[in-house]
């Protein structure tokens, strides 16, 4: 599991084992007795990465005791999606079905170790379409960012009309800002892609439309910004 190969987890795991004296808290065996030590989460907290837990919610178990603690049957419901990663290619493997995956979803359960799974398996475990919707959003974002409808506006910026709103991305002192229907935004973005992403999110949640309705389509340069 990729998430358990990260340095944050390795550091946290070492600290928990040290706090427990370097032995399994159940059978009291350690590496000298041939035990492979693992860290067991006594409960799983939604939204928390494995290394973000208080020490008292984790304990050191040998591989055998750890397996016994979790039982042998993986739950088929009660899972929550708490993280996502784009590997950039099909280098990942779904820990549920074994298929090669690029988009990895990290799911957790109150009584089972976390899993890294693909979109379909994530939806099946969580009983939602969260992963599928996220993938659809990524598709919309890619199309919006790469759209040929973005045109140079003559001042070094880019312009597009989306949902009847004129959106301009202007360079400002090495950064970028949004200008919506002539209203200059106060936020600054490090890249054009970041500005485009923010614009799409604000369009989809209705924030840009609400802003324009509040201040009107006056297209003037120095009015209050989004």
LINSULMO-V907725 format. One record per backbone hydrogen bond with DSSP energy under -0.5 kcal/mol. CO is the residue of the C=O (numbers start at 1). NH is the residue of the N-H. E is the energy in kcal/mol with one decimal. If there is no record, write none. Layout:
BEGIN
CO & NH & E
CO & NH & E
END
This chain:
BEGIN
1 & 4 & -1.1
2 & 5 & -2.1
3 & 6 & -0.8
6 & 10 & -2.2
7 & 11 & -2.4
8 & 12 & -2.2
9 & 13 & -3.3
10 & 14 & -2.0
11 & 15 & -1.9
12 & 16 & -2.3
13 & 17 & -2.3
14 & 18 & -2.1
15 & 19 & -2.2
16 & 20 & -1.5
17 & 22 & -2.8
18 & 21 & -1.6
20 & 23 & -0.8
24 & 28 & -1.6
29 & 24 & -2.9
30 & 33 & -1.5
30 & 35 & -2.1
31 & 34 & -1.7
35 & 37 & -0.7
36 & 63 & -1.5
38 & 40 & -0.6
38 & 61 & -2.9
40 & 42 & -0.6
40 & 59 & -2.1
44 & 46 & -0.6
45 & 48 & -2.0
49 & 52 & -2.5
50 & 53 & -0.5
54 & 57 & -1.9
55 & 58 & -1.8
57 & 42 & -2.9
57 & 43 & -0.6
59 & 40 & -3.4
60 & 25 & -2.7
61 & 38 & -3.5
62 & 66 & -2.6
63 & 67 & -2.2
64 & 68 & -2.0
65 & 69 & -1.9
66 & 70 & -1.5
67 & 71 & -0.9
72 & 74 & -0.6
80 & 82 & -0.6
80 & 108 & -2.7
83 & 106 & -2.2
85 & 87 & -0.7
85 & 104 & -3.0
89 & 91 & -1.5
92 & 101 & -2.0
94 & 98 & -1.7
99 & 94 & -2.8
101 & 92 & -2.0
102 & 87 & -2.5
102 & 104 & -0.7
104 & 85 & -2.3
105 & 107 & -0.6
105 & 117 & -2.8
106 & 82 & -2.9
106 & 83 & -1.0
107 & 115 & -2.2
108 & 80 & -2.4
109 & 112 & -1.0
112 & 109 & -0.9
115 & 107 & -2.7
115 & 117 & -0.6
116 & 95 & -2.6
117 & 105 & -3.0
118 & 122 & -2.3
119 & 123 & -2.2
120 & 124 & -2.1
121 & 125 & -2.5
122 & 126 & -2.5
123 & 127 & -1.5
123 & 128 & -0.9
125 & 79 & -1.0
129 & 133 & -3.1
130 & 134 & -2.0
131 & 135 & -2.3
132 & 136 & -2.4
133 & 137 & -2.5
134 & 138 & -2.3
135 & 139 & -1.9
136 & 140 & -2.3
137 & 141 & -2.9
138 & 142 & -2.4
139 & 143 & -2.2
140 & 144 & -2.5
141 & 145 & -2.9
142 & 146 & -2.3
144 & 147 & -0.7
147 & 150 & -1.2
149 & 151 & -0.5
151 & 159 & -2.9
157 & 153 & -1.7
158 & 169 & -2.9
159 & 151 & -2.7
160 & 162 & -0.6
160 & 167 & -3.2
162 & 165 & -1.9
165 & 162 & -2.4
165 & 167 & -0.6
166 & 181 & -2.5
167 & 160 & -2.3
168 & 170 & -0.6
168 & 179 & -2.5
169 & 158 & -1.9
170 & 177 & -2.2
172 & 175 & -1.8
175 & 172 & -3.1
176 & 189 & -2.7
177 & 170 & -2.4
178 & 185 & -3.2
179 & 168 & -2.4
179 & 181 & -0.6
180 & 183 & -2.1
181 & 219 & -2.1
182 & 184 & -0.6
183 & 180 & -2.2
189 & 176 & -1.8
191 & 195 & -1.8
192 & 196 & -2.8
193 & 197 & -2.6
194 & 198 & -2.2
195 & 199 & -2.2
196 & 200 & -2.5
197 & 201 & -2.4
198 & 202 & -2.4
199 & 203 & -2.1
200 & 204 & -2.7
201 & 205 & -2.0
202 & 207 & -0.9
202 & 208 & -1.6
203 & 206 & -0.8
206 & 210 & -2.2
207 & 211 & -2.2
208 & 212 & -2.4
209 & 213 & -2.4
210 & 214 & -1.6
211 & 215 & -2.1
212 & 216 & -3.2
216 & 218 & -1.6
220 & 223 & -0.8
END
